[in-house]
Amino acid sequence: MSEPTPAHHDDPGDSAPLTCATCGHRPDPGHEATARLTWSRDTTGAAVSWTCDRCSREHLRSIEGKLDPVWW
Ligand SMILES: [Zn+2]
């Protein structure tokens, strides 16, 4: 019937500490849920690293500068 649906899945990545791998920034307590949506999560094997929204924007810019235009 109607059992209470868990609000979130048991994603191991969700328990990873939110720290920007680039600048070391951490979201304020209470803002972590928002950060999970706006930050970039990079999963390398079992390790999960986060990049804050500001760094991902900077990162994107540098990636676009290096990327071969054909990639797009
Ligand atoms: Zn950052």
N, CA, C, O and the ligand as a Tripos MOL2 file, in Angstrom:
@<TRIPOS>MOLECULE
protein
  289   287    73     0     0
PROTEIN
NO_CHARGES

@<TRIPOS>ATOM
      1 N           0.8380   -1.1860    0.0000 N.3       1 MET1
      2 CA          0.0000    0.0000    0.0000 C.3       1 MET1
      3 C           0.8760    1.2390    0.0000 C.2       1 MET1
      4 O           1.7970    1.3370   -0.8110 O.2       1 MET1
      5 N           0.6180    2.1710    0.8720 N.am      2 SER2
      6 CA          1.4070    3.3890    0.8500 C.3       2 SER2
      7 C           2.3720    3.4240    2.0200 C.2       2 SER2
      8 O           2.0590    3.9170    3.1040 O.2       2 SER2
      9 N           3.5410    2.8910    1.7690 N.am      3 GLU3
     10 CA          4.5670    2.9600    2.7990 C.3       3 GLU3
     11 C           5.3310    4.2750    2.6540 C.2       3 GLU3
     12 O           5.4720    4.8050    1.5520 O.2       3 GLU3
     13 N           5.8090    4.7800    3.7510 N.am      4 PRO4
     14 CA          6.5790    6.0350    3.6620 C.3       4 PRO4
     15 C           7.8170    5.8530    2.7950 C.2       4 PRO4
     16 O           8.6280    4.9600    3.0380 O.2       4 PRO4
     17 N           7.9560    6.6900    1.8030 N.am      5 THR5
     18 CA          9.0990    6.6050    0.9060 C.3       5 THR5
     19 C          10.2750    7.3880    1.4700 C.2       5 THR5
     20 O          10.1450    8.5630    1.8110 O.2       5 THR5
     21 N          11.4120    6.7340    1.5630 N.am      6 PRO6
     22 CA         12.5990    7.4630    2.0430 C.3       6 PRO6
     23 C          12.8820    8.6760    1.1760 C.2       6 PRO6
     24 O          12.7300    8.6250   -0.0450 O.2       6 PRO6
     25 N          13.2810    9.7350    1.7910 N.am      7 ALA7
     26 CA         13.5020   10.9710    1.0420 C.3       7 ALA7
     27 C          14.7420   10.8720    0.1750 C.2       7 ALA7
     28 O          14.8680   11.5770   -0.8270 O.2       7 ALA7
     29 N          15.6550    9.9980    0.5620 N.am      8 HIS8
     30 CA         16.8840    9.8980   -0.2130 C.3       8 HIS8
     31 C          17.3050    8.4480   -0.3270 C.2       8 HIS8
     32 O          16.9340    7.6200    0.5050 O.2       8 HIS8
     33 N          18.0590    8.1450   -1.3290 N.am      9 HIS9
     34 CA         18.5650    6.7970   -1.5110 C.3       9 HIS9
     35 C          19.8360    6.6090   -0.7040 C.2       9 HIS9
     36 O          20.4570    7.5670   -0.2440 O.2       9 HIS9
     37 N          20.2000    5.3580   -0.5480 N.am     10 ASP10
     38 CA         21.4340    5.0700    0.1850 C.3      10 ASP10
     39 C          22.6110    5.1410   -0.7750 C.2      10 ASP10
     40 O          23.2280    4.1290   -1.1060 O.2      10 ASP10
     41 N          22.8980    6.3190   -1.2000 N.am     11 ASP11
     42 CA         24.0470    6.5130   -2.0710 C.3      11 ASP11
     43 C          25.2810    6.7560   -1.2230 C.2      11 ASP11
     44 O          25.3320    7.7410   -0.4870 O.2      11 ASP11
     45 N          26.2710    5.8890   -1.3060 N.am     12 PRO12
     46 CA         27.4710    6.0630   -0.4690 C.3      12 PRO12
     47 C          28.1250    7.4110   -0.6780 C.2      12 PRO12
     48 O          28.7410    7.9600    0.2360 O.2      12 PRO12
     49 N          27.9930    7.9430   -1.8780 N.am     13 GLY13
     50 CA         28.5930    9.2330   -2.1520 C.3      13 GLY13
     51 C          27.9620   10.3500   -1.3310 C.2      13 GLY13
     52 O          28.5920   11.3760   -1.0720 O.2      13 GLY13
     53 N          26.7130   10.1400   -0.9260 N.am     14 ASP14
     54 CA         26.0350   11.1840   -0.1740 C.3      14 ASP14
     55 C          26.6050   11.3570    1.2240 C.2      14 ASP14
     56 O          26.3670   12.3700    1.8820 O.2      14 ASP14
     57 N          27.3590   10.3610    1.6700 N.am     15 SER15
     58 CA         27.9070   10.4840    3.0150 C.3      15 SER15
     59 C          29.3130   11.0650    2.9860 C.2      15 SER15
     60 O          29.9180   11.3030    4.0320 O.2      15 SER15
     61 N          29.8260   11.2900    1.7880 N.am     16 ALA16
     62 CA         31.1590   11.8610    1.6710 C.3      16 ALA16
     63 C          31.1430   13.2970    2.1800 C.2      16 ALA16
     64 O          30.1810   14.0290    1.9490 O.2      16 ALA16
     65 N          32.1940   13.6970    2.8620 N.am     17 PRO17
     66 CA         32.2660   15.0650    3.3580 C.3      17 PRO17
     67 C          32.3270   16.0450    2.1980 C.2      17 PRO17
     68 O          33.0050   15.8150    1.1960 O.2      17 PRO17
     69 N          31.6140   17.1230    2.3590 N.am     18 LEU18
     70 CA         31.5650   18.1200    1.2980 C.3      18 LEU18
     71 C          32.6840   19.1190    1.4980 C.2      18 LEU18
     72 O          32.5790   20.0430    2.3050 O.2      18 LEU18
     73 N          33.7420   18.9230    0.7620 N.am     19 THR19
     74 CA         34.8440   19.8790    0.7970 C.3      19 THR19
     75 C          35.3250   20.0700   -0.6250 C.2      19 THR19
     76 O          35.5860   19.0990   -1.3350 O.2      19 THR19
     77 N          35.4410   21.3050   -1.0390 N.am     20 CYS20
     78 CA         35.8990   21.5610   -2.3960 C.3      20 CYS20
     79 C          37.3300   21.0680   -2.5410 C.2      20 CYS20
     80 O          38.2100   21.4550   -1.7720 O.2      20 CYS20
     81 N          37.5580   20.2100   -3.5320 N.am     21 ALA21
     82 CA         38.8910   19.6490   -3.7390 C.3      21 ALA21
     83 C          39.8480   20.7000   -4.2660 C.2      21 ALA21
     84 O          41.0650   20.5240   -4.2000 O.2      21 ALA21
     85 N          39.3140   21.7760   -4.7830 N.am     22 THR22
     86 CA         40.1690   22.8000   -5.3890 C.3      22 THR22
     87 C          40.5540   23.8840   -4.3920 C.2      22 THR22
     88 O          41.7300   24.2310   -4.2810 O.2      22 THR22
     89 N          39.5770   24.4250   -3.6640 N.am     23 CYS23
     90 CA         39.8780   25.5420   -2.7730 C.3      23 CYS23
     91 C          39.6680   25.1930   -1.3050 C.2      23 CYS23
     92 O          39.9790   25.9930   -0.4240 O.2      23 CYS23
     93 N          39.1350   23.9860   -1.0380 N.am     24 GLY24
     94 CA         38.9610   23.5740    0.3470 C.3      24 GLY24
     95 C          37.7440   24.1840    1.0130 C.2      24 GLY24
     96 O          37.5620   24.0480    2.2230 O.2      24 GLY24
     97 N          36.9210   24.8460    0.2440 N.am     25 HIS25
     98 CA         35.7250   25.4770    0.7930 C.3      25 HIS25
     99 C          34.7370   24.4180    1.2570 C.2      25 HIS25
    100 O          34.5800   23.3740    0.6240 O.2      25 HIS25
    101 N          34.0750   24.7010    2.3690 N.am     26 ARG26
    102 CA         33.0200   23.8110    2.8430 C.3      26 ARG26
    103 C          31.7260   24.6000    2.9380 C.2      26 ARG26
    104 O          31.7360   25.7720    3.3160 O.2      26 ARG26
    105 N          30.6110   23.9640    2.5940 N.am     27 PRO27
    106 CA         29.3330   24.6530    2.7240 C.3      27 PRO27
    107 C          28.9740   24.8470    4.1860 C.2      27 PRO27
    108 O          29.3460   24.0380    5.0360 O.2      27 PRO27
    109 N          28.2640   25.9000    4.4740 N.am     28 ASP28
    110 CA         27.8250   26.1390    5.8370 C.3      28 ASP28
    111 C          26.8480   25.0490    6.2390 C.2      28 ASP28
    112 O          26.1280   24.5130    5.3960 O.2      28 ASP28
    113 N          26.8190   24.7220    7.5130 N.am     29 PRO29
    114 CA         25.8410   23.7330    7.9820 C.3      29 PRO29
    115 C          24.4400   24.1760    7.5950 C.2      29 PRO29
    116 O          24.0550   25.3200    7.8380 O.2      29 PRO29
    117 N          23.6900   23.2840    7.0020 N.am     30 GLY30
    118 CA         22.3580   23.6400    6.5380 C.3      30 GLY30
    119 C          22.3280   23.9540    5.0650 C.2      30 GLY30
    120 O          21.2650   23.9800    4.4460 O.2      30 GLY30
    121 N          23.5060   24.1960    4.4990 N.am     31 HIS31
    122 CA         23.5780   24.5100    3.0720 C.3      31 HIS31
    123 C          24.1660   23.3400    2.2900 C.2      31 HIS31
    124 O          24.4180   23.4500    1.0900 O.2      31 HIS31
    125 N          24.3810   22.2240    2.9740 N.am     32 GLU32
    126 CA         25.0220   21.0920    2.3050 C.3      32 GLU32
    127 C          24.1100   20.4910    1.2390 C.2      32 GLU32
    128 O          24.5700   20.0500    0.1860 O.2      32 GLU32
    129 N          22.8060   20.4830    1.5310 N.am     33 ALA33
    130 CA         21.8760   19.9180    0.5530 C.3      33 ALA33
    131 C          21.9160   20.7290   -0.7350 C.2      33 ALA33
    132 O          21.8820   20.1780   -1.8360 O.2      33 ALA33
    133 N          21.9870   22.0350   -0.5760 N.am     34 THR34
    134 CA         22.0730   22.9020   -1.7520 C.3      34 THR34
    135 C          23.3910   22.6790   -2.4740 C.2      34 THR34
    136 O          23.4420   22.6450   -3.7030 O.2      34 THR34
    137 N          24.4560   22.5250   -1.6970 N.am     35 ALA35
    138 CA         25.7680   22.3450   -2.2940 C.3      35 ALA35
    139 C          25.8110   21.0570   -3.1130 C.2      35 ALA35
    140 O          26.4490   20.9960   -4.1630 O.2      35 ALA35
    141 N          25.1250   20.0350   -2.6190 N.am     36 ARG36
    142 CA         25.1230   18.7650   -3.3630 C.3      36 ARG36
    143 C          24.4980   18.9480   -4.7380 C.2      36 ARG36
    144 O          24.8140   18.2150   -5.6750 O.2      36 ARG36
    145 N          23.6240   19.9120   -4.8520 N.am     37 LEU37
    146 CA         22.9580   20.1330   -6.1290 C.3      37 LEU37
    147 C          23.7880   21.0310   -7.0380 C.2      37 LEU37
    148 O          23.7700   20.8780   -8.2600 O.2      37 LEU37
    149 N          24.5140   21.9670   -6.4350 N.am     38 THR38
    150 CA         25.2070   22.9550   -7.2610 C.3      38 THR38
    151 C          26.6760   22.6330   -7.4480 C.2      38 THR38
    152 O          27.2960   23.0910   -8.4070 O.2      38 THR38
    153 N          27.2360   21.8540   -6.5490 N.am     39 TRP39
    154 CA         28.6450   21.4850   -6.6950 C.3      39 TRP39
    155 C          28.7800   20.3410   -7.6860 C.2      39 TRP39
    156 O          27.8210   19.6180   -7.9570 O.2      39 TRP39
    157 N          29.9790   20.1880   -8.2210 N.am     40 SER40
    158 CA         30.2340   19.0730   -9.1170 C.3      40 SER40
    159 C          30.8170   17.9230   -8.3310 C.2      40 SER40
    160 O          31.7780   18.1040   -7.5830 O.2      40 SER40
    161 N          30.2560   16.7580   -8.4860 N.am     41 ARG41
    162 CA         30.7860   15.5890   -7.8060 C.3      41 ARG41
    163 C          31.5970   14.7780   -8.7980 C.2      41 ARG41
    164 O          31.1290   14.4340   -9.8830 O.2      41 ARG41
    165 N          32.8120   14.4860   -8.4000 N.am     42 ASP42
    166 CA         33.6980   13.7200   -9.2490 C.3      42 ASP42
    167 C          34.0050   12.4100   -8.5500 C.2      42 ASP42
    168 O          34.6050   12.3990   -7.4750 O.2      42 ASP42
    169 N          33.5970   11.3150   -9.1530 N.am     43 THR43
    170 CA         33.8060   10.0220   -8.5330 C.3      43 THR43
    171 C          34.9530    9.3010   -9.2110 C.2      43 THR43
    172 O          34.8880    8.9910  -10.4010 O.2      43 THR43
    173 N          35.9940    9.0390   -8.4570 N.am     44 THR44
    174 CA         37.1380    8.3020   -8.9840 C.3      44 THR44
    175 C          37.2720    7.0260   -8.1660 C.2      44 THR44
    176 O          37.7960    7.0350   -7.0520 O.2      44 THR44
    177 N          36.7930    5.9350   -8.7370 N.am     45 GLY45
    178 CA         36.8030    4.6900   -7.9800 C.3      45 GLY45
    179 C          35.8990    4.8270   -6.7680 C.2      45 GLY45
    180 O          34.7150    5.1340   -6.9070 O.2      45 GLY45
    181 N          36.4390    4.6040   -5.5950 N.am     46 ALA46
    182 CA         35.6440    4.7030   -4.3780 C.3      46 ALA46
    183 C          35.7100    6.0950   -3.7870 C.2      46 ALA46
    184 O          34.9300    6.4440   -2.9000 O.2      46 ALA46
    185 N          36.6460    6.8890   -4.2830 N.am     47 ALA47
    186 CA         36.8090    8.2210   -3.7290 C.3      47 ALA47
    187 C          35.8800    9.2140   -4.4300 C.2      47 ALA47
    188 O          35.7190    9.1960   -5.6500 O.2      47 ALA47
    189 N          35.2910   10.0580   -3.6340 N.am     48 VAL48
    190 CA         34.4120   11.0930   -4.1770 C.3      48 VAL48
    191 C          35.0060   12.4450   -3.8320 C.2      48 VAL48
    192 O          35.2900   12.7340   -2.6700 O.2      48 VAL48
    193 N          35.1880   13.2540   -4.8360 N.am     49 SER49
    194 CA         35.6820   14.5940   -4.5690 C.3      49 SER49
    195 C          34.6710   15.6080   -5.0910 C.2      49 SER49
    196 O          33.9850   15.3830   -6.0880 O.2      49 SER49
    197 N          34.6050   16.7200   -4.3880 N.am     50 TRP50
    198 CA         33.6390   17.7490   -4.7460 C.3      50 TRP50
    199 C          34.3720   18.9900   -5.2250 C.2      50 TRP50
    200 O          35.4790   19.2920   -4.7780 O.2      50 TRP50
    201 N          33.7370   19.6970   -6.1360 N.am     51 THR51
    202 CA         34.2460   20.9880   -6.5690 C.3      51 THR51
    203 C          33.1160   21.9930   -6.4260 C.2      51 THR51
    204 O          32.0320   21.8030   -6.9770 O.2      51 THR51
    205 N          33.3730   23.0510   -5.6930 N.am     52 CYS52
    206 CA         32.3100   24.0120   -5.4360 C.3      52 CYS52
    207 C          31.8930   24.7050   -6.7310 C.2      52 CYS52
    208 O          32.6040   24.6770   -7.7350 O.2      52 CYS52
    209 N          30.7320   25.3190   -6.6720 N.am     53 ASP53
    210 CA         30.1790   25.8910   -7.9040 C.3      53 ASP53
    211 C          31.1050   26.9320   -8.5040 C.2      53 ASP53
    212 O          31.2170   27.0460   -9.7250 O.2      53 ASP53
    213 N          31.7670   27.6890   -7.6470 N.am     54 ARG54
    214 CA         32.6530   28.7240   -8.1800 C.3      54 ARG54
    215 C          33.8610   28.1020   -8.8600 C.2      54 ARG54
    216 O          34.2510   28.5300   -9.9460 O.2      54 ARG54
    217 N          34.4570   27.0950   -8.2310 N.am     55 CYS55
    218 CA         35.6350   26.4560   -8.8160 C.3      55 CYS55
    219 C          35.2650   25.6940  -10.0790 C.2      55 CYS55
    220 O          36.0390   25.6660  -11.0350 O.2      55 CYS55
    221 N          34.0900   25.0780  -10.0930 N.am     56 SER56
    222 CA         33.7310   24.3350  -11.3060 C.3      56 SER56
    223 C          33.5750   25.2800  -12.4730 C.2      56 SER56
    224 O          33.8470   24.9170  -13.6180 O.2      56 SER56
    225 N          33.1310   26.5080  -12.1820 N.am     57 ARG57
    226 CA         33.0140   27.4720  -13.2610 C.3      57 ARG57
    227 C          34.4130   27.8460  -13.7710 C.2      57 ARG57
    228 O          34.6440   27.9240  -14.9770 O.2      57 ARG57
    229 N          35.3330   28.0750  -12.8380 N.am     58 GLU58
    230 CA         36.7050   28.3940  -13.2280 C.3      58 GLU58
    231 C          37.3120   27.2100  -13.9680 C.2      58 GLU58
    232 O          38.0090   27.3660  -14.9700 O.2      58 GLU58
    233 N          37.0280   26.0240  -13.4440 N.am     59 HIS59
    234 CA         37.5730   24.8010  -14.0110 C.3      59 HIS59
    235 C          37.0710   24.6190  -15.4350 C.2      59 HIS59
    236 O          37.8380   24.3020  -16.3430 O.2      59 HIS59
    237 N          35.7760   24.8250  -15.6140 N.am     60 LEU60
    238 CA         35.1780   24.6910  -16.9360 C.3      60 LEU60
    239 C          35.8550   25.6060  -17.9270 C.2      60 LEU60
    240 O          36.1300   25.2260  -19.0650 O.2      60 LEU60
    241 N          36.1210   26.8230  -17.4750 N.am     61 ARG61
    242 CA         36.7280   27.7810  -18.3700 C.3      61 ARG61
    243 C          38.1050   27.2860  -18.8230 C.2      61 ARG61
    244 O          38.4640   27.3950  -19.9950 O.2      61 ARG61
    245 N          38.8620   26.7440  -17.8750 N.am     62 SER62
    246 CA         40.1950   26.2790  -18.2360 C.3      62 SER62
    247 C          40.1130   25.0150  -19.0820 C.2      62 SER62
    248 O          40.9560   24.7870  -19.9500 O.2      62 SER62
    249 N          39.1020   24.2010  -18.8280 N.am     63 ILE63
    250 CA         38.9310   22.9930  -19.6470 C.3      63 ILE63
    251 C          38.6040   23.3950  -21.0770 C.2      63 ILE63
    252 O          39.1650   22.8580  -22.0320 O.2      63 ILE63
    253 N          37.6940   24.3400  -21.2080 N.am     64 GLU64
    254 CA         37.2960   24.7600  -22.5420 C.3      64 GLU64
    255 C          38.4780   25.3570  -23.2910 C.2      64 GLU64
    256 O          38.5790   25.2430  -24.5120 O.2      64 GLU64
    257 N          39.3800   26.0030  -22.5340 N.am     65 GLY65
    258 CA         40.5460   26.5830  -23.1770 C.3      65 GLY65
    259 C          41.4860   25.5210  -23.7050 C.2      65 GLY65
    260 O          42.1710   25.7160  -24.7090 O.2      65 GLY65
    261 N          41.5090   24.3680  -22.9990 N.am     66 LYS66
    262 CA         42.4570   23.3190  -23.3890 C.3      66 LYS66
    263 C          41.8630   22.3500  -24.3880 C.2      66 LYS66
    264 O          42.5710   21.7390  -25.1880 O.2      66 LYS66
    265 N          40.5540   22.2210  -24.3270 N.am     67 LEU67
    266 CA         39.9180   21.2020  -25.1520 C.3      67 LEU67
    267 C          40.0720   21.4850  -26.6340 C.2      67 LEU67
    268 O          40.0670   22.6300  -27.0860 O.2      67 LEU67
    269 N          40.2070   20.4140  -27.3540 N.am     68 ASP68
    270 CA         40.1720   20.5180  -28.8000 C.3      68 ASP68
    271 C          38.7420   20.8880  -29.1970 C.2      68 ASP68
    272 O          37.8030   20.2370  -28.7370 O.2      68 ASP68
    273 N          38.5490   21.8850  -30.0140 N.am     69 PRO69
    274 CA         37.1950   22.3180  -30.4080 C.3      69 PRO69
    275 C          36.3860   21.1850  -31.0090 C.2      69 PRO69
    276 O          35.1570   21.2000  -30.9310 O.2      69 PRO69
    277 N          37.0310   20.2220  -31.5950 N.am     70 VAL70
    278 CA         36.3240   19.1180  -32.2190 C.3      70 VAL70
    279 C          35.5350   18.3290  -31.1990 C.2      70 VAL70
    280 O          34.5250   17.7040  -31.5220 O.2      70 VAL70
    281 N          36.0160   18.3660  -29.9350 N.am     71 TRP71
    282 CA         35.3280   17.6200  -28.8780 C.3      71 TRP71
    283 C          33.8890   18.0570  -28.7480 C.2      71 TRP71
    284 O          33.0160   17.2440  -28.4460 O.2      71 TRP71
    285 N          33.6370   19.3100  -28.9690 N.am     72 TRP72
    286 CA         32.2730   19.8310  -28.8550 C.3      72 TRP72
    287 C          31.5530   19.6220  -30.1740 C.2      72 TRP72
    288 O          30.3850   19.9880  -30.3040 O.2      72 TRP72
    289 ZN         36.1880   25.6580   -4.5770 Zn       73 ZN73
@<TRIPOS>BOND
     1     1     2 1
     2     2     3 1
     3     3     4 2
     4     3     5 am
     5     5     6 1
     6     6     7 1
     7     7     8 2
     8     7     9 am
     9     9    10 1
    10    10    11 1
    11    11    12 2
    12    11    13 am
    13    13    14 1
    14    14    15 1
    15    15    16 2
    16    15    17 am
    17    17    18 1
    18    18    19 1
    19    19    20 2
    20    19    21 am
    21    21    22 1
    22    22    23 1
    23    23    24 2
    24    23    25 am
    25    25    26 1
    26    26    27 1
    27    27    28 2
    28    27    29 am
    29    29    30 1
    30    30    31 1
    31    31    32 2
    32    31    33 am
    33    33    34 1
    34    34    35 1
    35    35    36 2
    36    35    37 am
    37    37    38 1
    38    38    39 1
    39    39    40 2
    40    39    41 am
    41    41    42 1
    42    42    43 1
    43    43    44 2
    44    43    45 am
    45    45    46 1
    46    46    47 1
    47    47    48 2
    48    47    49 am
    49    49    50 1
    50    50    51 1
    51    51    52 2
    52    51    53 am
    53    53    54 1
    54    54    55 1
    55    55    56 2
    56    55    57 am
    57    57    58 1
    58    58    59 1
    59    59    60 2
    60    59    61 am
    61    61    62 1
    62    62    63 1
    63    63    64 2
    64    63    65 am
    65    65    66 1
    66    66    67 1
    67    67    68 2
    68    67    69 am
    69    69    70 1
    70    70    71 1
    71    71    72 2
    72    71    73 am
    73    73    74 1
    74    74    75 1
    75    75    76 2
    76    75    77 am
    77    77    78 1
    78    78    79 1
    79    79    80 2
    80    79    81 am
    81    81    82 1
    82    82    83 1
    83    83    84 2
    84    83    85 am
    85    85    86 1
    86    86    87 1
    87    87    88 2
    88    87    89 am
    89    89    90 1
    90    90    91 1
    91    91    92 2
    92    91    93 am
    93    93    94 1
    94    94    95 1
    95    95    96 2
    96    95    97 am
    97    97    98 1
    98    98    99 1
    99    99   100 2
   100    99   101 am
   101   101   102 1
   102   102   103 1
   103   103   104 2
   104   103   105 am
   105   105   106 1
   106   106   107 1
   107   107   108 2
   108   107   109 am
   109   109   110 1
   110   110   111 1
   111   111   112 2
   112   111   113 am
   113   113   114 1
   114   114   115 1
   115   115   116 2
   116   115   117 am
   117   117   118 1
   118   118   119 1
   119   119   120 2
   120   119   121 am
   121   121   122 1
   122   122   123 1
   123   123   124 2
   124   123   125 am
   125   125   126 1
   126   126   127 1
   127   127   128 2
   128   127   129 am
   129   129   130 1
   130   130   131 1
   131   131   132 2
   132   131   133 am
   133   133   134 1
   134   134   135 1
   135   135   136 2
   136   135   137 am
   137   137   138 1
   138   138   139 1
   139   139   140 2
   140   139   141 am
   141   141   142 1
   142   142   143 1
   143   143   144 2
   144   143   145 am
   145   145   146 1
   146   146   147 1
   147   147   148 2
   148   147   149 am
   149   149   150 1
   150   150   151 1
   151   151   152 2
   152   151   153 am
   153   153   154 1
   154   154   155 1
   155   155   156 2
   156   155   157 am
   157   157   158 1
   158   158   159 1
   159   159   160 2
   160   159   161 am
   161   161   162 1
   162   162   163 1
   163   163   164 2
   164   163   165 am
   165   165   166 1
   166   166   167 1
   167   167   168 2
   168   167   169 am
   169   169   170 1
   170   170   171 1
   171   171   172 2
   172   171   173 am
   173   173   174 1
   174   174   175 1
   175   175   176 2
   176   175   177 am
   177   177   178 1
   178   178   179 1
   179   179   180 2
   180   179   181 am
   181   181   182 1
   182   182   183 1
   183   183   184 2
   184   183   185 am
   185   185   186 1
   186   186   187 1
   187   187   188 2
   188   187   189 am
   189   189   190 1
   190   190   191 1
   191   191   192 2
   192   191   193 am
   193   193   194 1
   194   194   195 1
   195   195   196 2
   196   195   197 am
   197   197   198 1
   198   198   199 1
   199   199   200 2
   200   199   201 am
   201   201   202 1
   202   202   203 1
   203   203   204 2
   204   203   205 am
   205   205   206 1
   206   206   207 1
   207   207   208 2
   208   207   209 am
   209   209   210 1
   210   210   211 1
   211   211   212 2
   212   211   213 am
   213   213   214 1
   214   214   215 1
   215   215   216 2
   216   215   217 am
   217   217   218 1
   218   218   219 1
   219   219   220 2
   220   219   221 am
   221   221   222 1
   222   222   223 1
   223   223   224 2
   224   223   225 am
   225   225   226 1
   226   226   227 1
   227   227   228 2
   228   227   229 am
   229   229   230 1
   230   230   231 1
   231   231   232 2
   232   231   233 am
   233   233   234 1
   234   234   235 1
   235   235   236 2
   236   235   237 am
   237   237   238 1
   238   238   239 1
   239   239   240 2
   240   239   241 am
   241   241   242 1
   242   242   243 1
   243   243   244 2
   244   243   245 am
   245   245   246 1
   246   246   247 1
   247   247   248 2
   248   247   249 am
   249   249   250 1
   250   250   251 1
   251   251   252 2
   252   251   253 am
   253   253   254 1
   254   254   255 1
   255   255   256 2
   256   255   257 am
   257   257   258 1
   258   258   259 1
   259   259   260 2
   260   259   261 am
   261   261   262 1
   262   262   263 1
   263   263   264 2
   264   263   265 am
   265   265   266 1
   266   266   267 1
   267   267   268 2
   268   267   269 am
   269   269   270 1
   270   270   271 1
   271   271   272 2
   272   271   273 am
   273   273   274 1
   274   274   275 1
   275   275   276 2
   276   275   277 am
   277   277   278 1
   278   278   279 1
   279   279   280 2
   280   279   281 am
   281   281   282 1
   282   282   283 1
   283   283   284 2
   284   283   285 am
   285   285   286 1
   286   286   287 1
   287   287   288 2
@<TRIPOS>SUBSTRUCTURE
     1 MET1         2 RESIDUE 1 A MET
     2 SER2         6 RESIDUE 1 A SER
     3 GLU3        10 RESIDUE 1 A GLU
     4 PRO4        14 RESIDUE 1 A PRO
     5 THR5        18 RESIDUE 1 A THR
     6 PRO6        22 RESIDUE 1 A PRO
     7 ALA7        26 RESIDUE 1 A ALA
     8 HIS8        30 RESIDUE 1 A HIS
     9 HIS9        34 RESIDUE 1 A HIS
    10 ASP10       38 RESIDUE 1 A ASP
    11 ASP11       42 RESIDUE 1 A ASP
    12 PRO12       46 RESIDUE 1 A PRO
    13 GLY13       50 RESIDUE 1 A GLY
    14 ASP14       54 RESIDUE 1 A ASP
    15 SER15       58 RESIDUE 1 A SER
    16 ALA16       62 RESIDUE 1 A ALA
    17 PRO17       66 RESIDUE 1 A PRO
    18 LEU18       70 RESIDUE 1 A LEU
    19 THR19       74 RESIDUE 1 A THR
    20 CYS20       78 RESIDUE 1 A CYS
    21 ALA21       82 RESIDUE 1 A ALA
    22 THR22       86 RESIDUE 1 A THR
    23 CYS23       90 RESIDUE 1 A CYS
    24 GLY24       94 RESIDUE 1 A GLY
    25 HIS25       98 RESIDUE 1 A HIS
    26 ARG26      102 RESIDUE 1 A ARG
    27 PRO27      106 RESIDUE 1 A PRO
    28 ASP28      110 RESIDUE 1 A ASP
    29 PRO29      114 RESIDUE 1 A PRO
    30 GLY30      118 RESIDUE 1 A GLY
    31 HIS31      122 RESIDUE 1 A HIS
    32 GLU32      126 RESIDUE 1 A GLU
    33 ALA33      130 RESIDUE 1 A ALA
    34 THR34      134 RESIDUE 1 A THR
    35 ALA35      138 RESIDUE 1 A ALA
    36 ARG36      142 RESIDUE 1 A ARG
    37 LEU37      146 RESIDUE 1 A LEU
    38 THR38      150 RESIDUE 1 A THR
    39 TRP39      154 RESIDUE 1 A TRP
    40 SER40      158 RESIDUE 1 A SER
    41 ARG41      162 RESIDUE 1 A ARG
    42 ASP42      166 RESIDUE 1 A ASP
    43 THR43      170 RESIDUE 1 A THR
    44 THR44      174 RESIDUE 1 A THR
    45 GLY45      178 RESIDUE 1 A GLY
    46 ALA46      182 RESIDUE 1 A ALA
    47 ALA47      186 RESIDUE 1 A ALA
    48 VAL48      190 RESIDUE 1 A VAL
    49 SER49      194 RESIDUE 1 A SER
    50 TRP50      198 RESIDUE 1 A TRP
    51 THR51      202 RESIDUE 1 A THR
    52 CYS52      206 RESIDUE 1 A CYS
    53 ASP53      210 RESIDUE 1 A ASP
    54 ARG54      214 RESIDUE 1 A ARG
    55 CYS55      218 RESIDUE 1 A CYS
    56 SER56      222 RESIDUE 1 A SER
    57 ARG57      226 RESIDUE 1 A ARG
    58 GLU58      230 RESIDUE 1 A GLU
    59 HIS59      234 RESIDUE 1 A HIS
    60 LEU60      238 RESIDUE 1 A LEU
    61 ARG61      242 RESIDUE 1 A ARG
    62 SER62      246 RESIDUE 1 A SER
    63 ILE63      250 RESIDUE 1 A ILE
    64 GLU64      254 RESIDUE 1 A GLU
    65 GLY65      258 RESIDUE 1 A GLY
    66 LYS66      262 RESIDUE 1 A LYS
    67 LEU67      266 RESIDUE 1 A LEU
    68 ASP68      270 RESIDUE 1 A ASP
    69 PRO69      274 RESIDUE 1 A PRO
    70 VAL70      278 RESIDUE 1 A VAL
    71 TRP71      282 RESIDUE 1 A TRP
    72 TRP72      286 RESIDUE 1 A TRP
    73 ZN73       289 GROUP 0 **** ****
